[in-house]
């Protein structure tokens, strides 16, 4: 049997997937406020009740009650098992699905938990140093930069003292090294990575501290340093300030992408709580994909100098594959020598609003930058522009925007130069195909019993665990089993809630947690056994019906005939037992 898929990989995969794009490829969606709607593909209806939330990365039908994440949709719509759905999604993003032996999985999970715990405790330690007299240089620096106390607390700012071994005196040096917080010294031992620096904890969208940034408070060089990449920190997929952005009410009208931590903080303090900063690296397509899950517009803020223009072009290349219909990107060019922080202090919030209104649309910047140095009245330069533009335009998703960009290129270089390709019809399963929609009541009862009585996990039969892990009984139950198997000894209602609080499954778990009658069940193990038995009987009946129908047409193989006989024997036996 193949090894278990690590839950950390499933979480990472869901963080990459855009559920709106995934579902729209199969069921055409229409915007309805912050969400998207369609007629439900899982039951007949004339008025759309199927809703997809880009901010929660979740779908729900108010008609038949089906709901889930991108994985659950693939399982239901494409009739895939849980592992098959993960394999299909991973293939879209060029990822290899890792598998682990159970012993390896149990060994690695505690390490990840230890790294998250260590980072959380180190962040709290740095915050205490900022409040201590030793942190006076950092406090003075932050005041000079206009950062107030409330903002410092919101972002969890701290201070790394000047001593070489501050952290290793308080925490496990081996774990500190795994977290990238200390480095080896030439003569042996370790020293702190961050010293005499303002500390910026980097939190993922679940609020877990995955890394740190540090800014020197004196003439120390370099001015900024970041944690290296670790098992829990990948700079290409994290941005600074996203967790804080998500704590604000409502969906942001846009997300501002800036280069410095203090730029994002200053924007929030001046009334723009929707800014994030990249982590000392170029903007990647993963960054763009992540941010587009929470807004329809990205505004990149760069200096107008050579370095700024180079960074802006990299951002344009990264965002092109993510520009599906309804999304847009623009570029806010800052005066030379200025950054959002300094500009806000000079011009105030209103001045920055005026600049935002003058941001250059991606389409304008695209052709302006590519056409630089070309004379488009000459055929040779027209051909050069077409040669530069066509590979980039091919990266745009098939959409109205792509068609308009191709038309604009045709206007600039002549229709004979550019081939405007017709939109390809996207294949999807026919809604008329017969689909067996499982009734969710029994599965939800099992989930409710498990989250109210986590000790009952240990009473689940191995055969049921294997089937649930494959997704036979729904995505939520599969994810719950994965979470429990990752740390069975520490499983509790609170731990499970913490695990799923920022996942697409949280609304459904909240609904089940609110059903207090499950807490009053005196023998949850027996209730669980009854529910598992009910699921098994239902599966048997469904399989029996499928095999019987196939037998009527004379199409059963020898294996299927043997399976049919075995099923009929089991069902007769269970009926006799009941009598």
CORRAGI-V336167 format. One line per field, one symbol per residue. ss: DSSP state (2 for helix, 1 for strand, 0 for the rest). Layout:
ss = ???
//
This chain:
ss = 000100222222222200222222000001110011110000000000011110000111100000110222222220000222222222220000000102222222222222222222222222222220222222222222000022222200011100000022200022222200011100000111000011111110000011111111000000011100010010000001022222000000001111002222222220000011100000002222222200001111111002222222222222220000000111111100000222222222222222222001122222222200000000222222222222222000000222222222222220000000000000000000000000002222222222220222222002222222200000222222222222022200222222220000022222222002222200022222222222222222222222222222000002222222222222222222220
//
